[in-house]
């Protein structure tokens, strides 16, 4: 490894062949030595899941012709970060970058996201970590709207780091023209309308397929990531690894009393 250059660990949840991660690795090359460690296939919505019931393997992708090195893992995005730290990398990376995800990870999506799960895992290792997502699920998506914002964020994080326990969730709109503005925003309050459609397989047994759509419960709130995206603005949301509630809230006193 080139010890005089920054070391950048890249991963994703769409798999090592995905256009998003291949594109991201090219864009990151000017900033340091790039090592990609990605799932061997799509692992969307894996959050921070880890593999505990099967053997894991990590193999270098021999026909990879992009910058740096690329490995594939038969596990989750978090598995990729863990295995990279323990088997591939000879030193701690200066930054973990996850993405570019094919689809938004704004609002409540962050808690389901494998892309952001990997960023949270980097954060757990004490490494400044960033997740990038484009609001386009097309496997052949045009990632050019993301390009101007990658250098700005990577340069800032490499220079100044991030506070302990915080990573960045960057979402870029694709359907509102070319974005020119970037804002720090909080996660919008919203939820998915889970709809399970029932089908019958050839053996007469029922199975279900998850559908539904996201509902933004505060569409007029201009300080949210969803508002930014709906107005063609890139959202940058600082995310906390520690998800415990503040203990100085008024209702906590009532809880304490009831538990005595």
Buried (B, 14 or more C-beta within 10 A) or exposed (E): EEEEEBBBBBBBBBBBBBBBBBBBBBBBEEBBBBBBBBBBEBBBBBBBBBBEEEEBEBEEBEEBEBBBBBBBBBBBBBBBBBBBBEEBBEEEBBBBBBBBBBBBBBBBBBBBBBBBBBBBBBBBBEBBBBBBBBBBEEEEBEBEBBBBBBEEBBEBBBEEEBEEEBBBBBBBBBEEEEBEEBBEBBBBBBEBEEEEEEEEEEEEEEEEEEEEEBEBEBEEBEEBBBBBBBEBBBBBBBBEBEEEEEEEEEEEEEEEEEEE
